[in-house]
């Protein structure tokens, strides 16, 4: 597996070794030891999630103030623009974002450590999005940063279109007003 660091410490683009021929392809989508070696962490995963969304759906920017979840994300059908925002109060990258296109063809994964906000925009007609989490979903601790907060300044590839948002995501807070994960909670 190949790992590429991003502008945010700890956020990594992971590319598995893909074996392909005229019949199709094979790759190991997850291996705990290889993941720990590649990330330099010892995170265990507790939950796998799968979402399907239509073109133009924007989900996020989600995080948990307590029981923060690290996320290993990938796309198995379609394509998304995936984003991580550093909201760790003690981080030198606080308020910065990184984005990467994840597709069914490039097989890239993004490792989003605990303590960051995460979201994605669907670029294809539909997208199936899979992610592993390092803690269980705890709705009482879930929060949302506004996807269009000018202080964060994410350059979503919307091509002038308005994203399709859930009612929850329409209520996202600007980063300046958001409850943030504590240093202890973020690990």
C-alpha positions in Angstrom: 0.0 0.0 0.0 1.2 3.5 -0.8 0.5 6.4 1.6 0.7 10.0 0.8 0.6 12.7 3.5 -1.6 15.7 3.0 -1.3 19.3 4.3 -3.0 18.2 7.6 -0.9 16.2 10.0 -2.2 12.6 10.2 -4.6 12.8 7.2 -3.3 10.3 4.6 -4.3 9.2 1.1 -4.0 5.5 1.0 -3.7 3.6 -2.3 -3.8 -0.2 -2.1 -1.9 -2.3 -4.5 -4.4 -3.4 -7.2 -3.9 -6.5 -9.3 -5.9 -6.3 -12.5 -6.2 -8.1 -15.9 -8.9 -8.6 -18.5 -11.1 -10.4 -16.0 -11.2 -7.5 -13.6 -9.2 -6.7 -10.5 -8.4 -7.7 -6.9 -7.0 -5.7 -4.0 -6.9 -6.0 -0.2 -9.2 -3.2 0.9 -8.2 -3.4 4.5 -5.5 -5.1 6.6 -5.1 -4.1 10.3 -1.4 -4.6 10.4 -0.7 -2.9 7.1 -2.9 0.0 8.2 -1.2 0.4 11.5 2.2 0.3 9.9 1.2 2.8 7.2 -0.4 5.3 9.6 1.9 4.8 12.5 -1.1 4.4 14.7 -2.8 1.5 16.7 -6.4 2.3 16.0 -9.0 -0.4 16.0 -12.2 -0.2 14.0 -15.6 -0.7 15.6 -18.1 0.0 12.9 -18.5 -0.2 9.1 -20.9 2.2 7.3 -22.2 2.3 3.7 -24.1 5.2 2.2 -25.6 5.6 -1.3 -26.2 9.2 -2.5 -27.3 10.9 -5.7 -25.3 13.4 -7.7 -25.0 16.8 -5.9 -25.6 15.4 -2.4 -23.2 17.0 0.1 -22.9 15.2 3.4 -21.1 16.9 6.3 -19.1 18.4 7.8 -19.7 15.9 10.6 -17.7 15.1 13.8 -18.3 14.0 17.4 -17.3 16.3 20.3 -17.0 13.2 22.6 -16.1 9.7 21.4 -14.5 11.2 18.2 -14.4 8.8 15.2 -11.4 8.3 13.0 -12.6 7.3 9.6 -11.1 5.3 6.8 -13.2 6.1 3.7 -13.5 4.9 0.2 -15.9 4.7 -2.8 -17.0 1.4 -4.4 -19.3 2.9 -7.0 -19.1 6.4 -8.5 -17.0 9.3 -7.4 -17.0 11.8 -4.6 -14.9 14.9 -3.5 -14.0 13.9 0.0 -13.0 16.6 2.6 -11.3 16.6 6.0 -11.2 19.7 8.2 -8.8 20.0 11.1 -10.8 21.2 14.1 -8.4 20.0 16.8 -8.0 23.1 18.9 -4.2 22.4 19.6 -3.3 21.6 16.0 -1.1 23.8 13.9 -3.4 23.1 11.0 -6.5 24.2 12.8 -9.2 25.4 10.4 -7.4 24.0 7.3 -9.0 21.5 4.9 -7.8 18.9 2.4 -9.9 17.4 -0.4 -9.3 14.4 -2.6 -11.4 12.7 -5.3 -12.2 9.1 -4.4 -13.5 7.0 -7.2 -14.4 3.4 -8.0 -11.6 3.4 -10.5 -8.7 5.0 -8.5 -9.4 2.9 -5.4 -8.0 5.6 -3.2 -8.9 5.8 0.5 -8.6 8.7 2.9 -7.6 8.3 6.5 -9.3 11.0 8.6 -8.0 10.8 12.2 -10.2 11.3 15.3 -10.9 15.0 16.0 -11.4 16.1 12.4 -14.6 17.1 10.6 -15.5 15.1 7.5 -17.8 15.5 4.5 -18.1 14.6 0.8 -19.9 15.8 -2.3 -21.1 13.2 -4.9 -19.8 13.9 -8.4 -21.2 10.9 -10.2 -24.9 10.1 -10.9 -24.8 8.0 -7.7 -22.0 6.9 -5.3 -21.6 4.1 -2.8 -19.4 5.3 0.0 -17.9 3.0 2.6 -16.2 3.9 5.8 -14.7 2.3 8.9 -14.9 4.1 12.2 -12.7 3.9 15.3 -15.6 4.4 17.6 -19.3 3.9 17.6 -21.8 6.5 16.3 -23.0 8.6 19.2 -25.8 10.9 18.0 -25.8 12.8 21.2 -22.2 14.0 20.5 -22.6 14.6 16.8 -22.1 18.1 15.5 -21.9 19.7 12.1 -19.7 22.5 10.7 -21.3 24.5 7.9 -20.2 23.2 4.6 -19.9 26.7 3.2 -18.2 28.4 6.2 -16.1 31.2 4.5 -13.6 30.9 7.4 -12.8 27.4 6.3 -13.1 28.2 2.6 -13.6 24.7 1.1 -13.5 24.8 -2.7 -16.3 22.3 -3.4 -16.4 21.4 -7.2 -20.1 22.5 -7.5 -19.8 24.1 -10.9 -22.3 26.8 -9.8 -24.9 24.3 -8.6 -26.5 24.3 -5.1 -25.7 21.1 -3.2 -28.4 18.8 -1.9 -28.3 18.9 1.9 -30.1 17.1 4.7 -32.0 19.2 7.2 -29.3 18.5 9.8 -26.5 19.7 7.4 -28.5 22.8 6.7 -28.1 23.7 10.4 -24.3 23.4 10.4 -22.5 25.9 12.5 -19.6 28.2 11.5 -16.3 26.9 12.8 -16.0 30.0 15.1 -19.2 29.0 16.9 -18.8 25.2 16.9 -18.3 23.1 19.9 -15.0 21.4 19.3 -13.5 18.1 20.5 -11.4 18.5 23.6 -7.7 17.6 23.4 -8.5 14.6 25.7 -11.5 13.5 23.6 -9.6 13.8 20.3 -6.8 11.5 21.5 
